[in-house]
Amino acid sequence: MFVALERLINLHDGYRKAFRVNGQALLLLVVDNRPVLIDERCPHQGASLAAATVEGDVLRCPRHGLAFSLSSGRALQPGCAGLSLYKVAYEGDRIGIDV
C-alpha cells in the first residue's frame, strides 16, 4: 500500500520534513537533488534528526554529533548502529513509501 508523504512540486534541495507512518517516525530529506528517507530518530539515544546538519553525504546528529552516511545509513564511527534507509515510491505527483 502506497502512503503519500509529499507532493513532488514541493521537493527542493534542502527540503526536510518528519512524518509518522504506521507509528514509525521517518524523515524525508532532499540532498543533492535526491530524496532520502531515513529513521527520524538517532539510533544512539533516540534524539530527533529533524535538526541534524547535512554536509554532502553526511548527516550529523544534533545531540552528540554522531555522523551517518546518507547513501548507506552506515555510522561513521565504530560501535554505533546505523540508520535505516527506506526506499521511496512514486505515485502520480506524490512521493511516499510502500508499506
Biopython code that builds the backbone (N, CA, C, O; Angstrom):
import numpy as np
from Bio.PDB.StructureBuilder import StructureBuilder

atoms = [
    (1, "MET", "N", (0.840, -1.179, 0.000)),
    (1, "MET", "CA", (0.000, 0.000, 0.000)),
    (1, "MET", "C", (0.888, 1.245, 0.000)),
    (1, "MET", "O", (1.806, 1.356, 0.812)),
    (2, "PHE", "N", (0.618, 2.164, -0.894)),
    (2, "PHE", "CA", (1.363, 3.407, -1.017)),
    (2, "PHE", "C", (0.851, 4.415, 0.004)),
    (2, "PHE", "O", (-0.353, 4.642, 0.115)),
    (3, "VAL", "N", (1.777, 5.020, 0.748)),
    (3, "VAL", "CA", (1.449, 6.108, 1.668)),
    (3, "VAL", "C", (2.158, 7.353, 1.155)),
    (3, "VAL", "O", (3.387, 7.423, 1.152)),
    (4, "ALA", "N", (1.384, 8.324, 0.727)),
    (4, "ALA", "CA", (1.944, 9.569, 0.199)),
    (4, "ALA", "C", (2.514, 10.407, 1.336)),
    (4, "ALA", "O", (1.909, 10.522, 2.402)),
    (5, "LEU", "N", (3.686, 10.991, 1.095)),
    (5, "LEU", "CA", (4.310, 11.863, 2.083)),
    (5, "LEU", "C", (4.314, 13.321, 1.639)),
    (5, "LEU", "O", (4.090, 14.219, 2.451)),
    (6, "GLU", "N", (4.564, 13.560, 0.365)),
    (6, "GLU", "CA", (4.701, 14.939, -0.099)),
    (6, "GLU", "C", (4.437, 15.017, -1.595)),
    (6, "GLU", "O", (4.609, 14.038, -2.322)),
    (7, "ARG", "N", (4.020, 16.191, -2.041)),
    (7, "ARG", "CA", (3.881, 16.424, -3.476)),
    (7, "ARG", "C", (5.260, 16.696, -4.054)),
    (7, "ARG", "O", (6.068, 17.390, -3.438)),
    (8, "LEU", "N", (5.529, 16.156, -5.223)),
    (8, "LEU", "CA", (6.840, 16.315, -5.864)),
    (8, "LEU", "C", (7.190, 17.779, -6.085)),
    (8, "LEU", "O", (8.358, 18.157, -5.991)),
    (9, "ILE", "N", (6.211, 18.591, -6.371)),
    (9, "ILE", "CA", (6.456, 20.012, -6.643)),
    (9, "ILE", "C", (7.038, 20.728, -5.427)),
    (9, "ILE", "O", (7.679, 21.769, -5.576)),
    (10, "ASN", "N", (6.826, 20.192, -4.237)),
    (10, "ASN", "CA", (7.327, 20.823, -3.008)),
    (10, "ASN", "C", (8.755, 20.425, -2.655)),
    (10, "ASN", "O", (9.358, 21.010, -1.756)),
    (11, "LEU", "N", (9.294, 19.439, -3.354)),
    (11, "LEU", "CA", (10.648, 18.972, -3.051)),
    (11, "LEU", "C", (11.685, 19.891, -3.686)),
    (11, "LEU", "O", (11.547, 20.299, -4.840)),
    (12, "HIS", "N", (12.715, 20.210, -2.926)),
    (12, "HIS", "CA", (13.818, 21.036, -3.403)),
    (12, "HIS", "C", (15.037, 20.686, -2.570)),
    (12, "HIS", "O", (14.907, 20.123, -1.483)),
    (13, "ASP", "N", (16.217, 21.012, -3.069)),
    (13, "ASP", "CA", (17.429, 20.732, -2.315)),
    (13, "ASP", "C", (17.333, 21.422, -0.960)),
    (13, "ASP", "O", (17.012, 22.609, -0.893)),
    (14, "GLY", "N", (17.604, 20.707, 0.100)),
    (14, "GLY", "CA", (17.488, 21.242, 1.449)),
    (14, "GLY", "C", (16.160, 20.948, 2.122)),
    (14, "GLY", "O", (15.994, 21.221, 3.311)),
    (15, "TYR", "N", (15.197, 20.384, 1.362)),
    (15, "TYR", "CA", (13.896, 20.030, 1.946)),
    (15, "TYR", "C", (14.115, 19.036, 3.080)),
    (15, "TYR", "O", (14.990, 18.174, 3.006)),
    (16, "ARG", "N", (13.301, 19.171, 4.137)),
    (16, "ARG", "CA", (13.379, 18.239, 5.270)),
    (16, "ARG", "C", (12.055, 18.313, 6.020)),
    (16, "ARG", "O", (11.582, 19.392, 6.376)),
    (17, "LYS", "N", (11.466, 17.138, 6.252)),
    (17, "LYS", "CA", (10.198, 17.091, 6.986)),
    (17, "LYS", "C", (10.041, 15.721, 7.624)),
    (17, "LYS", "O", (10.350, 14.696, 7.016)),
    (18, "ALA", "N", (9.554, 15.722, 8.865)),
    (18, "ALA", "CA", (9.313, 14.482, 9.604)),
    (18, "ALA", "C", (7.884, 14.003, 9.358)),
    (18, "ALA", "O", (6.964, 14.806, 9.204)),
    (19, "PHE", "N", (7.719, 12.695, 9.323)),
    (19, "PHE", "CA", (6.420, 12.059, 9.119)),
    (19, "PHE", "C", (6.286, 10.890, 10.083)),
    (19, "PHE", "O", (7.283, 10.361, 10.574)),
    (20, "ARG", "N", (5.066, 10.500, 10.346)),
    (20, "ARG", "CA", (4.803, 9.292, 11.121)),
    (20, "ARG", "C", (3.979, 8.376, 10.225)),
    (20, "ARG", "O", (2.892, 8.741, 9.777)),
    (21, "VAL", "N", (4.511, 7.177, 9.970)),
    (21, "VAL", "CA", (3.841, 6.194, 9.127)),
    (21, "VAL", "C", (3.724, 4.902, 9.925)),
    (21, "VAL", "O", (4.732, 4.317, 10.322)),
    (22, "ASN", "N", (2.516, 4.468, 10.154)),
    (22, "ASN", "CA", (2.266, 3.253, 10.943)),
    (22, "ASN", "C", (3.009, 3.273, 12.277)),
    (22, "ASN", "O", (3.561, 2.258, 12.700)),
    (23, "GLY", "N", (3.020, 4.427, 12.934)),
    (23, "GLY", "CA", (3.655, 4.562, 14.228)),
    (23, "GLY", "C", (5.154, 4.744, 14.187)),
    (23, "GLY", "O", (5.792, 4.861, 15.233)),
    (24, "GLN", "N", (5.733, 4.771, 12.992)),
    (24, "GLN", "CA", (7.185, 4.900, 12.855)),
    (24, "GLN", "C", (7.541, 6.321, 12.425)),
    (24, "GLN", "O", (6.949, 6.860, 11.489)),
    (25, "ALA", "N", (8.515, 6.925, 13.115)),
    (25, "ALA", "CA", (8.963, 8.274, 12.794)),
    (25, "ALA", "C", (9.986, 8.215, 11.667)),
    (25, "ALA", "O", (11.019, 7.556, 11.784)),
    (26, "LEU", "N", (9.685, 8.911, 10.575)),
    (26, "LEU", "CA", (10.557, 8.949, 9.395)),
    (26, "LEU", "C", (10.911, 10.392, 9.079)),
    (26, "LEU", "O", (10.182, 11.318, 9.433)),
    (27, "LEU", "N", (12.042, 10.570, 8.406)),
    (27, "LEU", "CA", (12.483, 11.888, 7.986)),
    (27, "LEU", "C", (12.780, 11.845, 6.494)),
    (27, "LEU", "O", (13.590, 11.040, 6.034)),
    (28, "LEU", "N", (12.122, 12.715, 5.746)),
    (28, "LEU", "CA", (12.358, 12.837, 4.311)),
    (28, "LEU", "C", (13.244, 14.058, 4.083)),
    (28, "LEU", "O", (12.905, 15.170, 4.488)),
    (29, "LEU", "N", (14.381, 13.834, 3.430)),
    (29, "LEU", "CA", (15.331, 14.892, 3.107)),
    (29, "LEU", "C", (15.563, 14.906, 1.608)),
    (29, "LEU", "O", (15.418, 13.882, 0.940)),
    (30, "VAL", "N", (15.919, 16.054, 1.088)),
    (30, "VAL", "CA", (16.410, 16.125, -0.286)),
    (30, "VAL", "C", (17.831, 16.655, -0.212)),
    (30, "VAL", "O", (18.068, 17.791, 0.201)),
    (31, "VAL", "N", (18.780, 15.807, -0.624)),
    (31, "VAL", "CA", (20.202, 16.127, -0.549)),
    (31, "VAL", "C", (20.790, 15.952, -1.951)),
    (31, "VAL", "O", (20.667, 14.884, -2.550)),
    (32, "ASP", "N", (21.413, 16.982, -2.459)),
    (32, "ASP", "CA", (21.963, 16.960, -3.818)),
    (32, "ASP", "C", (20.903, 16.523, -4.825)),
    (32, "ASP", "O", (21.167, 15.720, -5.720)),
    (33, "ASN", "N", (19.719, 17.060, -4.663)),
    (33, "ASN", "CA", (18.570, 16.809, -5.541)),
    (33, "ASN", "C", (18.096, 15.366, -5.546)),
    (33, "ASN", "O", (17.432, 14.951, -6.496)),
    (34, "ARG", "N", (18.414, 14.585, -4.518)),
    (34, "ARG", "CA", (17.880, 13.231, -4.423)),
    (34, "ARG", "C", (17.179, 13.068, -3.090)),
    (34, "ARG", "O", (17.707, 13.468, -2.052)),
    (35, "PRO", "N", (15.981, 12.478, -3.116)),
    (35, "PRO", "CA", (15.249, 12.260, -1.867)),
    (35, "PRO", "C", (15.864, 11.108, -1.072)),
    (35, "PRO", "O", (16.273, 10.092, -1.633)),
    (36, "VAL", "N", (15.917, 11.292, 0.238)),
    (36, "VAL", "CA", (16.434, 10.282, 1.156)),
    (36, "VAL", "C", (15.413, 10.137, 2.273)),
    (36, "VAL", "O", (15.010, 11.125, 2.887)),
    (37, "LEU", "N", (14.997, 8.906, 2.534)),
    (37, "LEU", "CA", (14.024, 8.641, 3.595)),
    (37, "LEU", "C", (14.703, 7.765, 4.637)),
    (37, "LEU", "O", (15.134, 6.651, 4.342)),
    (38, "ILE", "N", (14.794, 8.286, 5.875)),
    (38, "ILE", "CA", (15.514, 7.607, 6.952)),
    (38, "ILE", "C", (14.670, 7.606, 8.226)),
    (38, "ILE", "O", (13.613, 8.234, 8.295)),
    (39, "ASP", "N", (15.168, 6.880, 9.235)),
    (39, "ASP", "CA", (14.584, 6.979, 10.570)),
    (39, "ASP", "C", (14.727, 8.418, 11.035)),
    (39, "ASP", "O", (15.736, 9.066, 10.755)),
    (40, "GLU", "N", (13.724, 8.920, 11.742)),
    (40, "GLU", "CA", (13.772, 10.291, 12.233)),
    (40, "GLU", "C", (14.529, 10.383, 13.558)),
    (40, "GLU", "O", (14.854, 11.479, 14.015)),
    (41, "ARG", "N", (14.805, 9.249, 14.165)),
    (41, "ARG", "CA", (15.482, 9.213, 15.461)),
    (41, "ARG", "C", (16.881, 8.618, 15.328)),
    (41, "ARG", "O", (17.083, 7.638, 14.612)),
    (42, "CYS", "N", (17.836, 9.216, 16.019)),
    (42, "CYS", "CA", (19.204, 8.711, 16.031)),
    (42, "CYS", "C", (19.235, 7.371, 16.762)),
    (42, "CYS", "O", (18.639, 7.247, 17.832)),
    (43, "PRO", "N", (19.915, 6.369, 16.212)),
    (43, "PRO", "CA", (19.967, 5.061, 16.861)),
    (43, "PRO", "C", (20.781, 5.065, 18.158)),
    (43, "PRO", "O", (20.710, 4.112, 18.933)),
    (44, "HIS", "N", (21.547, 6.119, 18.399)),
    (44, "HIS", "CA", (22.389, 6.181, 19.598)),
    (44, "HIS", "C", (21.554, 6.389, 20.860)),
    (44, "HIS", "O", (21.605, 5.563, 21.770)),
    (45, "GLN", "N", (20.782, 7.485, 20.930)),
    (45, "GLN", "CA", (19.961, 7.748, 22.112)),
    (45, "GLN", "C", (18.588, 8.295, 21.757)),
    (45, "GLN", "O", (17.909, 8.870, 22.607)),
    (46, "GLY", "N", (18.176, 8.120, 20.513)),
    (46, "GLY", "CA", (16.821, 8.491, 20.119)),
    (46, "GLY", "C", (16.569, 9.965, 19.887)),
    (46, "GLY", "O", (15.413, 10.381, 19.818)),
    (47, "ALA", "N", (17.604, 10.763, 19.764)),
    (47, "ALA", "CA", (17.417, 12.192, 19.503)),
    (47, "ALA", "C", (16.783, 12.396, 18.131)),
    (47, "ALA", "O", (17.034, 11.633, 17.198)),
    (48, "SER", "N", (15.963, 13.430, 18.021)),
    (48, "SER", "CA", (15.368, 13.762, 16.733)),
    (48, "SER", "C", (16.447, 14.201, 15.760)),
    (48, "SER", "O", (17.357, 14.946, 16.122)),
    (49, "LEU", "N", (16.339, 13.735, 14.522)),
    (49, "LEU", "CA", (17.278, 14.130, 13.476)),
    (49, "LEU", "C", (16.724, 15.250, 12.599)),
    (49, "LEU", "O", (17.345, 15.623, 11.604)),
    (50, "ALA", "N", (15.561, 15.785, 12.962)),
    (50, "ALA", "CA", (14.943, 16.842, 12.164)),
    (50, "ALA", "C", (15.846, 18.077, 12.069)),
    (50, "ALA", "O", (15.800, 18.799, 11.072)),
    (51, "ALA", "N", (16.666, 18.325, 13.097)),
    (51, "ALA", "CA", (17.564, 19.481, 13.091)),
    (51, "ALA", "C", (19.016, 19.082, 12.839)),
    (51, "ALA", "O", (19.928, 19.870, 13.090)),
    (52, "ALA", "N", (19.232, 17.873, 12.349)),
    (52, "ALA", "CA", (20.591, 17.404, 12.068)),
    (52, "ALA", "C", (21.226, 18.249, 10.975)),
    (52, "ALA", "O", (20.534, 18.797, 10.118)),
    (53, "THR", "N", (22.541, 18.350, 11.014)),
    (53, "THR", "CA", (23.241, 19.050, 9.938)),
    (53, "THR", "C", (23.566, 18.050, 8.835)),
    (53, "THR", "O", (23.792, 16.868, 9.091)),
    (54, "VAL", "N", (23.582, 18.547, 7.618)),
    (54, "VAL", "CA", (23.905, 17.722, 6.461)),
    (54, "VAL", "C", (24.992, 18.428, 5.680)),
    (54, "VAL", "O", (24.842, 19.584, 5.286)),
    (55, "GLU", "N", (26.094, 17.715, 5.459)),
    (55, "GLU", "CA", (27.184, 18.220, 4.631)),
    (55, "GLU", "C", (27.530, 17.134, 3.637)),
    (55, "GLU", "O", (28.067, 16.090, 4.007)),
    (56, "GLY", "N", (27.226, 17.377, 2.380)),
    (56, "GLY", "CA", (27.437, 16.355, 1.357)),
    (56, "GLY", "C", (26.591, 15.142, 1.672)),
    (56, "GLY", "O", (25.370, 15.246, 1.792)),
    (57, "ASP", "N", (27.232, 13.989, 1.807)),
    (57, "ASP", "CA", (26.529, 12.731, 2.066)),
    (57, "ASP", "C", (26.479, 12.395, 3.558)),
    (57, "ASP", "O", (26.080, 11.291, 3.928)),
    (58, "VAL", "N", (26.877, 13.330, 4.412)),
    (58, "VAL", "CA", (26.980, 13.043, 5.850)),
    (58, "VAL", "C", (25.928, 13.813, 6.639)),
    (58, "VAL", "O", (25.818, 15.035, 6.542)),
    (59, "LEU", "N", (25.161, 13.062, 7.420)),
    (59, "LEU", "CA", (24.190, 13.641, 8.341)),
    (59, "LEU", "C", (24.780, 13.523, 9.744)),
    (59, "LEU", "O", (25.271, 12.463, 10.131)),
    (60, "ARG", "N", (24.728, 14.621, 10.505)),
    (60, "ARG", "CA", (25.302, 14.634, 11.848)),
    (60, "ARG", "C", (24.205, 14.933, 12.869)),
    (60, "ARG", "O", (23.515, 15.948, 12.773)),
    (61, "CYS", "N", (24.054, 14.041, 13.844)),
    (61, "CYS", "CA", (23.050, 14.180, 14.890)),
    (61, "CYS", "C", (23.315, 15.445, 15.711)),
    (61, "CYS", "O", (24.456, 15.713, 16.089)),
    (62, "PRO", "N", (22.259, 16.224, 15.987)),
    (62, "PRO", "CA", (22.466, 17.464, 16.733)),
    (62, "PRO", "C", (22.788, 17.245, 18.214)),
    (62, "PRO", "O", (23.334, 18.145, 18.853)),
    (63, "ARG", "N", (22.471, 16.089, 18.770)),
    (63, "ARG", "CA", (22.701, 15.885, 20.201)),
    (63, "ARG", "C", (24.151, 15.565, 20.533)),
    (63, "ARG", "O", (24.746, 16.230, 21.381)),
    (64, "HIS", "N", (24.733, 14.561, 19.885)),
    (64, "HIS", "CA", (26.091, 14.150, 20.222)),
    (64, "HIS", "C", (27.058, 14.224, 19.040)),
    (64, "HIS", "O", (28.230, 13.875, 19.180)),
    (65, "GLY", "N", (26.585, 14.670, 17.893)),
    (65, "GLY", "CA", (27.471, 14.841, 16.753)),
    (65, "GLY", "C", (27.819, 13.573, 15.996)),
    (65, "GLY", "O", (28.714, 13.577, 15.151)),
    (66, "LEU", "N", (27.108, 12.473, 16.298)),
    (66, "LEU", "CA", (27.383, 11.237, 15.573)),
    (66, "LEU", "C", (27.049, 11.433, 14.105)),
    (66, "LEU", "O", (26.065, 12.088, 13.761)),
    (67, "ALA", "N", (27.881, 10.855, 13.238)),
    (67, "ALA", "CA", (27.732, 11.058, 11.794)),
    (67, "ALA", "C", (27.321, 9.767, 11.105)),
    (67, "ALA", "O", (27.727, 8.672, 11.496)),
    (68, "PHE", "N", (26.501, 9.924, 10.067)),
    (68, "PHE", "CA", (25.973, 8.794, 9.309)),
    (68, "PHE", "C", (26.051, 9.100, 7.822)),
    (68, "PHE", "O", (25.855, 10.241, 7.404)),
    (69, "SER", "N", (26.338, 8.080, 7.030)),
    (69, "SER", "CA", (26.313, 8.208, 5.576)),
    (69, "SER", "C", (24.865, 8.173, 5.111)),
    (69, "SER", "O", (24.119, 7.265, 5.477)),
    (70, "LEU", "N", (24.460, 9.151, 4.308)),
    (70, "LEU", "CA", (23.093, 9.163, 3.786)),
    (70, "LEU", "C", (22.904, 8.207, 2.618)),
    (70, "LEU", "O", (21.768, 7.879, 2.275)),
    (71, "SER", "N", (23.982, 7.755, 2.005)),
    (71, "SER", "CA", (23.830, 6.808, 0.903)),
    (71, "SER", "C", (23.736, 5.371, 1.400)),
    (71, "SER", "O", (23.132, 4.529, 0.735)),
    (72, "SER", "N", (24.324, 5.075, 2.560)),
    (72, "SER", "CA", (24.299, 3.694, 3.056)),
    (72, "SER", "C", (23.609, 3.551, 4.411)),
    (72, "SER", "O", (23.198, 2.450, 4.778)),
    (73, "GLY", "N", (23.476, 4.643, 5.157)),
    (73, "GLY", "CA", (22.931, 4.588, 6.504)),
    (73, "GLY", "C", (23.977, 4.222, 7.550)),
    (73, "GLY", "O", (23.703, 4.280, 8.749)),
    (74, "ARG", "N", (25.162, 3.847, 7.107)),
    (74, "ARG", "CA", (26.223, 3.380, 7.995)),
    (74, "ARG", "C", (26.697, 4.503, 8.916)),
    (74, "ARG", "O", (26.857, 5.649, 8.496)),
    (75, "ALA", "N", (26.920, 4.139, 10.201)),
    (75, "ALA", "CA", (27.512, 5.080, 11.146)),
    (75, "ALA", "C", (28.979, 5.269, 10.777)),
    (75, "ALA", "O", (29.648, 4.314, 10.385)),
    (76, "LEU", "N", (29.474, 6.478, 10.901)),
    (76, "LEU", "CA", (30.847, 6.769, 10.500)),
    (76, "LEU", "C", (31.825, 6.698, 11.675)),
    (76, "LEU", "O", (32.985, 7.086, 11.542)),
    (77, "GLN", "N", (31.364, 6.211, 12.802)),
    (77, "GLN", "CA", (32.234, 5.954, 13.938)),
    (77, "GLN", "C", (31.953, 4.541, 14.430)),
    (77, "GLN", "O", (30.815, 4.075, 14.366)),
    (78, "PRO", "N", (32.980, 3.858, 14.919)),
    (78, "PRO", "CA", (32.800, 2.474, 15.352)),
    (78, "PRO", "C", (31.897, 2.374, 16.577)),
    (78, "PRO", "O", (31.849, 3.272, 17.418)),
    (79, "GLY", "N", (31.188, 1.257, 16.648)),
    (79, "GLY", "CA", (30.372, 0.963, 17.816)),
    (79, "GLY", "C", (28.986, 1.563, 17.823)),
    (79, "GLY", "O", (28.249, 1.377, 18.791)),
    (80, "CYS", "N", (28.609, 2.269, 16.789)),
    (80, "CYS", "CA", (27.268, 2.873, 16.732)),
    (80, "CYS", "C", (26.463, 2.191, 15.637)),
    (80, "CYS", "O", (26.977, 1.920, 14.551)),
    (81, "ALA", "N", (25.214, 1.921, 15.925)),
    (81, "ALA", "CA", (24.313, 1.346, 14.924)),
    (81, "ALA", "C", (24.065, 2.369, 13.817)),
    (81, "ALA", "O", (24.164, 3.576, 14.039)),
    (82, "GLY", "N", (23.751, 1.884, 12.652)),
    (82, "GLY", "CA", (23.464, 2.767, 11.527)),
    (82, "GLY", "C", (22.007, 3.158, 11.466)),
    (82, "GLY", "O", (21.185, 2.675, 12.245)),
    (83, "LEU", "N", (21.694, 4.039, 10.534)),
    (83, "LEU", "CA", (20.321, 4.456, 10.266)),
    (83, "LEU", "C", (19.679, 3.497, 9.280)),
    (83, "LEU", "O", (20.353, 2.951, 8.407)),
    (84, "SER", "N", (18.396, 3.296, 9.418)),
    (84, "SER", "CA", (17.662, 2.543, 8.403)),
    (84, "SER", "C", (17.307, 3.490, 7.270)),
    (84, "SER", "O", (16.802, 4.588, 7.503)),
    (85, "LEU", "N", (17.572, 3.062, 6.043)),
    (85, "LEU", "CA", (17.177, 3.803, 4.853)),
    (85, "LEU", "C", (15.952, 3.117, 4.270)),
    (85, "LEU", "O", (15.867, 1.889, 4.281)),
    (86, "TYR", "N", (15.013, 3.884, 3.766)),
    (86, "TYR", "CA", (13.797, 3.334, 3.187)),
    (86, "TYR", "C", (13.697, 3.744, 1.728)),
    (86, "TYR", "O", (14.052, 4.861, 1.353)),
    (87, "LYS", "N", (13.215, 2.833, 0.927)),
    (87, "LYS", "CA", (13.046, 3.112, -0.494)),
    (87, "LYS", "C", (11.816, 3.998, -0.687)),
    (87, "LYS", "O", (10.726, 3.690, -0.205)),
    (88, "VAL", "N", (12.017, 5.096, -1.396)),
    (88, "VAL", "CA", (10.879, 5.955, -1.692)),
    (88, "VAL", "C", (10.122, 5.382, -2.884)),
    (88, "VAL", "O", (10.688, 4.691, -3.731)),
    (89, "ALA", "N", (8.849, 5.684, -2.927)),
    (89, "ALA", "CA", (7.992, 5.245, -4.028)),
    (89, "ALA", "C", (7.310, 6.486, -4.603)),
    (89, "ALA", "O", (7.200, 7.517, -3.939)),
    (90, "TYR", "N", (6.864, 6.364, -5.833)),
    (90, "TYR", "CA", (6.204, 7.475, -6.509)),
    (90, "TYR", "C", (4.845, 7.020, -7.019)),
    (90, "TYR", "O", (4.688, 5.904, -7.513)),
    (91, "GLU", "N", (3.882, 7.897, -6.889)),
    (91, "GLU", "CA", (2.558, 7.648, -7.446)),
    (91, "GLU", "C", (1.991, 8.982, -7.889)),
    (91, "GLU", "O", (1.731, 9.867, -7.074)),
    (92, "GLY", "N", (1.806, 9.112, -9.195)),
    (92, "GLY", "CA", (1.320, 10.383, -9.730)),
    (92, "GLY", "C", (2.279, 11.504, -9.403)),
    (92, "GLY", "O", (3.464, 11.430, -9.730)),
    (93, "ASP", "N", (1.771, 12.551, -8.753)),
    (93, "ASP", "CA", (2.609, 13.703, -8.412)),
    (93, "ASP", "C", (3.082, 13.668, -6.959)),
    (93, "ASP", "O", (3.411, 14.704, -6.383)),
    (94, "ARG", "N", (3.115, 12.475, -6.375)),
    (94, "ARG", "CA", (3.488, 12.337, -4.960)),
    (94, "ARG", "C", (4.675, 11.393, -4.753)),
    (94, "ARG", "O", (4.884, 10.447, -5.512)),
    (95, "ILE", "N", (5.440, 11.682, -3.707)),
    (95, "ILE", "CA", (6.483, 10.785, -3.245)),
    (95, "ILE", "C", (6.002, 10.196, -1.926)),
    (95, "ILE", "O", (5.323, 10.863, -1.145)),
    (96, "GLY", "N", (6.358, 8.954, -1.690)),
    (96, "GLY", "CA", (5.908, 8.318, -0.465)),
    (96, "GLY", "C", (6.665, 7.040, -0.215)),
    (96, "GLY", "O", (7.812, 6.888, -0.636)),
    (97, "ILE", "N", (6.018, 6.119, 0.474)),
    (97, "ILE", "CA", (6.620, 4.846, 0.836)),
    (97, "ILE", "C", (5.576, 3.750, 0.672)),
    (97, "ILE", "O", (4.397, 3.951, 0.962)),
    (98, "ASP", "N", (6.024, 2.593, 0.206)),
    (98, "ASP", "CA", (5.144, 1.432, 0.136)),
    (98, "ASP", "C", (5.262, 0.680, 1.453)),
    (98, "ASP", "O", (6.359, 0.318, 1.878)),
    (99, "VAL", "N", (4.130, 0.452, 2.086)),
    (99, "VAL", "CA", (4.132, -0.274, 3.363)),
    (99, "VAL", "C", (3.353, -1.569, 3.246)),
    (99, "VAL", "O", (3.244, -2.314, 4.220)),
]
sb = StructureBuilder()
sb.init_structure("model")
sb.init_model(0)
sb.init_chain("A")
sb.init_seg("    ")
for serial, (resi, resn, name, xyz) in enumerate(atoms, 1):
    if name == "N":
        sb.init_residue(resn, " ", resi, " ")
    sb.init_atom(name, np.array(xyz, "f"), 0.0, 1.0, " ", f" {name:<3s}", serial, name[0])
structure = sb.get_structure()
